[in-house]
């Protein structure tokens, strides 16, 4: 056995083992910021799921506040796997009014560590960013070396060629351990107000918030006035949820929407068969009633509201388009404000 072949075998074994160990313990930096917070998941098909978020290396789990009964079974949580993120996750939202006192204090501690980092945190981030600047070059070099070995005429070439993809993937896992891809245009804007373009099925919406973190897959933005919308089909005698803590009831000749949330909600319209009635704004803790035909079997309600939220959005659906404040004084002022908010 030649020294080259032995070196190749040992290299493949070491890189694969280390890559497997590292990749099994890595979690996305943005997703970790919402871990164990009450979080709302918006799906690409319009479905809304909320619960306490647990971030794992292979996906996320949202544990419901209470059991959900669906036909003939009970559901207590919702699982979304890592390979489904890009196709099924539209965004994650942490609404400020959903946080209790303990969660607010925890959020403040996280912000304080982020915007008033100590020496070791600053050094760790600088080291990670420096390492990420050479990560792509190392990946290219690794692929070049493997490719060159695979093209040799020695008997070991066939073995190297069959392991090339696995070795390259393991090498990517090891190099990815240092964190996320370094983006100079985003790095200098961490902690400042930015304008984000959010693409929802071809319709682009601009959102203003404070860039907290980014990774190769996600962008985390704080203090966004996020517009949400929902459609509920309300059947007679069945309470239907238009939004969290917003219930609709159709009984007799009366239709009622009761807003028990901490945010006002705007009912855009109410559809009764071929007839459409204008809606109105319902303040937090209030209700709105209208008269409807006693034989009306179903009503469709269209609601919309603005809520202050922190968002995690896949980078395939959002892009930082504008800087929304000057860097020096405004950046320092914003960091101090966030740290004491």
URTA-V352455 format. One record per pair of residues at least 24 apart in sequence whose C-alpha atoms are under 8 Angstrom apart, sorted by the first residue. I is the first residue (numbers start at 1). GAP is how many residues later the second one is. Records with the same first field share a line. If there is no record, write none. Layout:
# URTA-V352455
I = GAP, GAP
This chain:
# URTA-V352455
5 = 151
8 = 152
12 = 151, 155
15 = 152, 155, 156, 159
16 = 150, 151, 154, 155
18 = 152, 156
19 = 151, 152, 153, 154, 155
20 = 150, 153
22 = 151, 152, 155
23 = 34, 150, 151, 154
24 = 33
25 = 32
26 = 31, 151
27 = 28, 29, 30
28 = 29, 187
29 = 150, 151, 184, 185, 186
30 = 183, 184, 185, 188, 189, 190, 282
31 = 24, 281
33 = 77
34 = 60
37 = 57, 62, 66
38 = 56, 60, 61
39 = 53, 54, 55, 56
40 = 52, 53, 54, 55
41 = 48, 49, 50, 51, 52
42 = 47, 48, 49, 50, 51
43 = 45, 46, 47, 48
44 = 43, 44, 45, 46
45 = 43
49 = 29
51 = 26
57 = 25
58 = 24
59 = 24
85 = 229
86 = 228, 230
89 = 225
90 = 223, 224, 227
91 = 220, 221, 222, 223
92 = 219, 220, 221
93 = 216, 217, 218, 219
94 = 215, 216, 217
95 = 212, 213, 214, 215
96 = 211, 212, 213, 214
97 = 165, 166, 211
108 = 230, 231, 232, 233
109 = 230
111 = 227, 228
112 = 226, 227, 228
114 = 98
115 = 76, 220, 221, 223, 224
116 = 219, 220, 223
128 = 50, 51
129 = 52, 53
131 = 47
132 = 46, 47, 48, 49, 50
133 = 48, 49
135 = 40, 41
139 = 29, 32, 33, 36
142 = 26, 29
143 = 25
179 = 36
180 = 34, 35, 36
181 = 34, 35
186 = 28, 134
189 = 134, 138
191 = 140, 143, 144
192 = 131, 132, 133, 135, 138, 139, 142, 143
193 = 130, 131, 132
194 = 126, 127, 128, 129, 130, 131
195 = 125, 126, 127, 128, 129
196 = 122, 123, 124, 125, 126
197 = 121, 122, 123, 124
198 = 119, 120, 121
199 = 118, 119
200 = 117
208 = 116
216 = 99
217 = 97, 98, 99
218 = 94, 95, 96, 97
219 = 93, 94, 95, 96, 99
220 = 90, 91, 92, 93
221 = 89, 90, 91
222 = 87, 88, 89
223 = 85, 86, 87
224 = 83, 84, 85, 86, 87
225 = 81, 82, 83, 84
226 = 80, 81, 82, 83
227 = 77, 78, 79, 80
228 = 76, 77, 78, 79
229 = 73, 74, 75, 76
230 = 72, 73, 74
231 = 69, 70, 71, 72
232 = 68, 69, 70
233 = 65, 66, 67, 68
234 = 64, 65, 66, 67
235 = 62, 63, 64
236 = 60, 61, 62
242 = 59, 61
250 = 49
252 = 42
253 = 38, 39, 40, 41, 42
254 = 35, 36, 37, 38, 40
255 = 34, 35, 36, 37
256 = 31, 32, 33, 34
257 = 30, 31, 32
258 = 27, 28, 29, 30
259 = 24, 25, 26, 27, 28
260 = 24, 25, 26
261 = 24
263 = 42, 43, 44
264 = 41, 42
265 = 38, 39, 40, 41
266 = 37, 38, 39
267 = 34, 35, 36, 37
268 = 33, 34, 35, 36
269 = 32, 33, 34
270 = 29, 30, 31, 32
271 = 28, 29, 30
272 = 24, 26, 27, 28
273 = 25, 26
